[in-house]
Amino acid sequence: MGIVKLAELIRREAPGAVSHKRIGDYAGKAVAMDTSITLCQFRAALPRLRNRDGAYLSSVMGLFYRTLHFLERGLKPVFVFEGRPPAQKRGALERRAEAEGRILGTERASSQTEDCQRLLRLLGVPYLQAPGEGEALCAQLAKGGLVHAVASEDMDTLAFGGSLLVRQLNASKSGEVVEYSLPKVLEILGLTQEQFVDLCILLGCDFCEKIRGLGPRKALDLIRKHKTIENVVLHINREVHPIPLCWKYQEARSLFLEAAGGYGGGQALSWTEPDEEGLVTFLCRERHMKEERVRRRLERFRAGLLERETEREEAGGGPAGRQTSLTQFFRVTRRRQAPDAEEAEGSCKKPRAQ
């Protein structure tokens, strides 16, 4: 869910904090990916996609194609996986799992995560395991300058302190994305980060209930005037806006302001050349995707890198700008010899999904 109507409020009250960009604007820049949101999108789009063994393929197949799409455009993704969610979030997670038609905490979800992490290793793309909230670690990476921005559809990335939030970063042909700048949001709204967090709690978040009937405009006015939730509670009309019983807003506040801890920079972020044969073994021989399609996609990926590198050299351009090539952070591989048709057909016989 994220923060209820926060994007709408920012667009209306702080439009100067919102920018419309293209994927190419992030070429050569590291972007932290809120992986839980990405995998939810794949499961929602292809909920019944399975291979011949009955294993679900939506997550790993979607991640394979989307990651190559990002790499082709020079973006350096860093995938962040959710850790143990706080107890306050269980209700929100149960509702989300029910909407996706799955049971929270099942082995199916765990095995899909392991498959996705193995896939990323084979693609040469770094990933991190968050100790708790994935968005919190994403925000910390951005605040520490380890990534340029955070890609997520959940607006609570801003409540966790992520300096730049990118939404709608997917594999669409238009490549148009929306970027939210937290420093500009705070400046235009005239709020501190602590006051902004209290505003987000009043709007409605995953970690506690909200005051009923309190809309975005009213919540912003109250925080601007009274500065804290404690003061808001003292001045609000409780008959019109009843306060939840045993309201745990202080715990939610602490989660937003303190939950980003846990990444000390011990794991270096590096991008390496994809392991084509390893990918074919995993995706085709073990997960039964069509080998022809996997190899064709990887061949197109390599050809695209070579073409963009040639264009950049002919133009005499440096590493900056939209012409940035992936050869800046891993070398272009030579074209590997494809297996003969008989071998390819035998390794992926009668797959049910691609």
HUBEL-V992596 format. One record per residue. N is the residue number from 0. RES is the residue in one letter. PHI is phi in degrees with one decimal (NA if undefined). PSI is psi in degrees with one decimal (* if undefined). Layout:
n:res:phi:psi
N:RES:PHI:PSI
N:RES:PHI:PSI
//
This chain:
n:res:phi:psi
0:M:NA:-41.5
1:G:75.7:-136.8
2:I:-109.9:123.3
3:V:-64.2:121.5
4:K:61.1:19.7
5:L:-68.4:-42.0
6:A:-60.7:-42.2
7:E:-62.2:-41.7
8:L:-64.9:-43.6
9:I:-65.3:-43.2
10:R:-61.2:-34.3
11:R:-83.4:-43.5
12:E:-95.9:-22.2
13:A:-139.6:58.7
14:P:-61.4:-24.1
15:G:-69.0:-10.8
16:A:-91.8:-0.4
17:V:-113.2:129.6
18:S:-125.7:146.4
19:H:-107.6:120.2
20:K:-131.4:-176.5
21:R:-122.8:160.3
22:I:-56.6:-37.2
23:G:-59.9:-22.0
24:D:-68.3:-15.0
25:Y:-104.1:12.3
26:A:-59.6:132.3
27:G:81.1:1.1
28:K:-112.1:142.9
29:A:-81.9:135.6
30:V:-130.5:125.6
31:A:-78.6:128.4
32:M:-102.9:124.6
33:D:-74.7:91.9
34:T:-65.1:-32.9
35:S:-60.8:-39.4
36:I:-66.6:-43.3
37:T:-60.5:-45.5
38:L:-68.7:-34.5
39:C:-60.9:-39.6
40:Q:-62.7:-43.2
41:F:-64.6:-44.1
42:R:-65.6:-35.6
43:A:-70.8:-37.0
44:A:-73.8:-36.5
45:L:-132.7:66.6
46:P:-68.1:-22.5
47:R:-109.9:9.4
48:L:-73.6:115.7
49:R:-135.2:161.0
50:N:-91.5:-171.9
51:R:-68.9:-17.7
52:D:-90.3:0.1
53:G:87.4:2.3
54:A:-78.8:142.2
55:Y:-73.0:136.2
56:L:-115.2:-7.9
57:S:-58.4:-44.1
58:S:-67.7:-52.0
59:V:-70.7:-36.5
60:M:-69.2:-44.8
61:G:-61.9:-40.6
62:L:-67.1:-36.1
63:F:-60.3:-52.4
64:Y:-69.8:-40.9
65:R:-69.8:-37.9
66:T:-64.5:-42.2
67:L:-62.4:-37.7
68:H:-59.9:-44.5
69:F:-64.4:-47.1
70:L:-62.3:-38.4
71:E:-60.6:-29.3
72:R:-94.5:11.0
73:G:83.8:0.4
74:L:-76.6:142.1
75:K:-109.4:91.0
76:P:-76.0:144.5
77:V:-126.0:109.4
78:F:-86.5:130.3
79:V:-114.3:122.5
80:F:-98.5:144.7
81:E:-63.5:142.6
82:G:-97.7:-147.0
83:R:-76.1:119.1
84:P:-70.7:149.2
85:P:-66.4:153.2
86:A:-58.3:-31.1
87:Q:-64.8:-18.8
88:K:-96.2:-3.6
89:R:-58.8:-42.8
90:G:-59.2:-44.2
91:A:-64.7:-39.8
92:L:-66.6:-38.0
93:E:-64.5:-41.6
94:R:-64.4:-39.6
95:R:-66.8:-42.7
96:A:-64.9:-39.4
97:E:-62.7:-40.9
98:A:-64.0:-29.0
99:E:-89.8:-2.8
100:G:75.0:31.5
101:R:-132.6:167.0
102:I:-100.4:131.4
103:L:-61.6:131.7
104:G:77.2:21.9
105:T:-81.1:164.6
106:E:-64.5:-30.9
107:R:-58.2:-46.8
108:A:-64.7:-40.0
109:S:-64.4:-44.2
110:S:-66.3:-34.9
111:Q:-66.0:-38.8
112:T:-62.4:-43.8
113:E:-62.1:-40.7
114:D:-62.4:-42.4
115:C:-65.8:-39.1
116:Q:-68.2:-38.3
117:R:-64.4:-41.9
118:L:-58.9:-45.1
119:L:-64.1:-38.0
120:R:-61.1:-41.5
121:L:-69.6:-30.3
122:L:-78.8:-10.4
123:G:77.8:26.1
124:V:-111.7:132.9
125:P:-73.6:150.3
126:Y:-141.4:156.7
127:L:-128.6:145.4
128:Q:-100.8:114.4
129:A:-72.4:144.9
130:P:-70.2:-25.5
131:G:-142.3:-117.5
132:E:-66.3:128.3
133:G:-63.3:-40.0
134:E:-63.2:-32.3
135:A:-65.3:-43.7
136:L:-67.9:-40.7
137:C:-55.7:-46.0
138:A:-62.8:-39.5
139:Q:-65.9:-39.1
140:L:-60.8:-39.9
141:A:-69.3:-44.5
142:K:-63.5:-33.9
143:G:-83.5:-0.2
144:G:77.3:10.8
145:L:-78.7:-23.8
146:V:-133.0:158.3
147:H:-78.1:-37.0
148:A:-156.1:172.5
149:V:-115.6:132.1
150:A:-103.5:115.8
151:S:-162.3:156.2
152:E:-93.0:-13.6
153:D:-84.8:124.6
154:M:-73.6:-10.5
155:D:-69.0:-8.2
156:T:-55.8:-37.3
157:L:-69.5:-38.2
158:A:-65.0:-31.1
159:F:-77.5:-7.2
160:G:101.5:11.8
161:G:-65.9:123.7
162:S:-69.0:-36.5
163:L:-130.4:126.9
164:L:-115.6:127.5
165:V:-111.3:126.7
166:R:-114.4:158.2
167:Q:65.2:28.9
168:L:-87.2:97.3
169:N:-140.9:-158.7
170:A:-100.2:24.3
171:S:-68.3:152.1
172:K:-65.9:-33.3
173:S:-68.7:-32.8
174:G:68.9:16.3
175:E:-83.1:134.4
176:V:-130.6:165.5
177:V:-118.4:128.8
178:E:-114.7:132.8
179:Y:-113.1:127.7
180:S:-101.1:114.4
181:L:-64.2:-44.9
182:P:-56.5:-39.2
183:K:-70.6:-37.0
184:V:-58.6:-48.7
185:L:-63.8:-41.5
186:E:-64.9:-46.9
187:I:-70.0:-40.1
188:L:-79.3:-14.0
189:G:71.7:39.1
190:L:-121.3:152.6
191:T:-84.1:169.8
192:Q:-62.4:-38.3
193:E:-64.0:-41.5
194:Q:-68.2:-35.9
195:F:-63.7:-41.2
196:V:-61.6:-43.8
197:D:-61.7:-38.0
198:L:-60.8:-45.0
199:C:-61.8:-37.7
200:I:-66.6:-39.9
201:L:-65.3:-36.0
202:L:-67.3:-35.0
203:G:121.8:121.3
204:C:-132.8:-176.7
205:D:-80.1:-10.5
206:F:-103.8:-9.6
207:C:-163.7:170.1
208:E:-71.4:170.6
209:K:-123.0:164.8
210:I:-72.6:121.8
211:R:-65.9:142.3
212:G:77.9:6.5
213:L:-96.4:108.0
214:G:-82.4:170.9
215:P:-58.9:-45.4
216:R:-63.5:-43.9
217:K:-65.3:-43.0
218:A:-61.4:-42.7
219:L:-63.5:-44.3
220:D:-60.2:-41.5
221:L:-66.2:-42.2
222:I:-68.6:-39.8
223:R:-61.2:-37.9
224:K:-82.4:-42.6
225:H:-108.1:-8.9
226:K:75.8:-39.3
227:T:-133.6:160.4
228:I:-63.2:-37.6
229:E:-56.3:-44.0
230:N:-73.4:-33.7
231:V:-60.4:-45.1
232:V:-60.0:-33.6
233:L:-71.0:-25.3
234:H:-111.9:-4.7
235:I:-81.5:152.1
236:N:-80.3:104.9
237:R:-74.1:-17.0
238:E:-73.4:-36.7
239:V:-82.8:-38.4
240:H:-126.6:81.3
241:P:-64.1:139.0
242:I:-82.3:133.1
243:P:-59.5:143.1
244:L:-67.9:138.9
245:C:51.0:46.4
246:W:-68.4:120.0
247:K:-98.4:46.9
248:Y:-68.6:-29.6
249:Q:-66.6:-37.5
250:E:-66.8:-40.0
251:A:-63.5:-41.9
252:R:-59.5:-45.7
253:S:-62.5:-38.8
254:L:-60.9:-44.4
255:F:-67.1:-40.0
256:L:-87.2:-21.3
257:E:-123.1:-12.8
258:A:-75.3:-5.5
259:A:-74.6:-10.0
260:G:-66.4:157.4
261:G:128.3:-16.5
262:Y:-113.9:110.0
263:G:-97.4:9.9
264:G:81.1:13.3
265:G:-68.9:-29.2
266:Q:-97.8:116.5
267:A:-69.8:145.3
268:L:-96.5:113.6
269:S:-141.5:150.9
270:W:-119.2:130.2
271:T:-124.7:172.2
272:E:-65.5:135.2
273:P:-60.4:144.5
274:D:-94.0:93.9
275:E:-62.2:-45.8
276:E:-68.0:-36.4
277:G:-64.5:-38.7
278:L:-64.8:-42.2
279:V:-65.1:-42.6
280:T:-59.3:-47.4
281:F:-70.3:-54.3
282:L:-73.4:-37.9
283:C:-95.4:-52.6
284:R:-78.4:-29.7
285:E:-99.3:-37.7
286:R:-107.4:-1.7
287:H:64.5:33.6
288:M:-78.3:157.6
289:K:-68.9:124.2
290:E:-63.8:-37.2
291:E:-58.7:-43.5
292:R:-70.1:-39.8
293:V:-64.1:-47.9
294:R:-65.7:-39.0
295:R:-63.0:-38.5
296:R:-68.1:-40.4
297:L:-68.0:-36.8
298:E:-64.2:-42.5
299:R:-63.7:-35.4
300:F:-62.6:-48.8
301:R:-63.0:-43.4
302:A:-62.2:-38.9
303:G:-63.9:-39.1
304:L:-63.1:-46.0
305:L:-63.4:-40.1
306:E:-64.8:-44.2
307:R:-69.3:-34.6
308:E:-65.0:-41.0
309:T:-63.8:-43.7
310:E:-61.2:-40.5
311:R:-66.9:-41.2
312:E:-67.6:-40.6
313:E:-65.9:-34.0
314:A:-79.4:-11.3
315:G:70.8:21.9
316:G:-83.1:156.4
317:G:-86.2:-166.0
318:P:-77.1:-11.5
319:A:-86.8:164.9
320:G:86.2:-170.0
321:R:-72.6:-15.6
322:Q:-84.0:3.8
323:T:-55.3:130.8
324:S:-106.8:156.1
325:L:-66.8:-15.1
326:T:-66.0:-10.0
327:Q:-70.2:-26.4
328:F:-126.7:-1.2
329:F:-159.3:149.3
330:R:-71.2:154.8
331:V:-77.5:127.3
332:T:-78.4:150.7
333:R:-71.3:157.0
334:R:-70.3:122.2
335:R:-81.6:151.2
336:Q:-72.6:125.5
337:A:-76.1:150.3
338:P:-69.1:159.5
339:D:-70.4:166.2
340:A:-61.3:-37.2
341:E:-65.6:-42.4
342:E:-65.3:-42.8
343:A:-63.5:-41.6
344:E:-67.0:-39.5
345:G:-69.0:-30.2
346:S:-78.1:-18.6
347:C:-132.2:51.9
348:K:-72.1:128.6
349:K:48.8:56.3
350:P:-73.4:149.4
351:R:-92.2:-17.0
352:A:-147.4:155.7
353:Q:-122.6:*
//
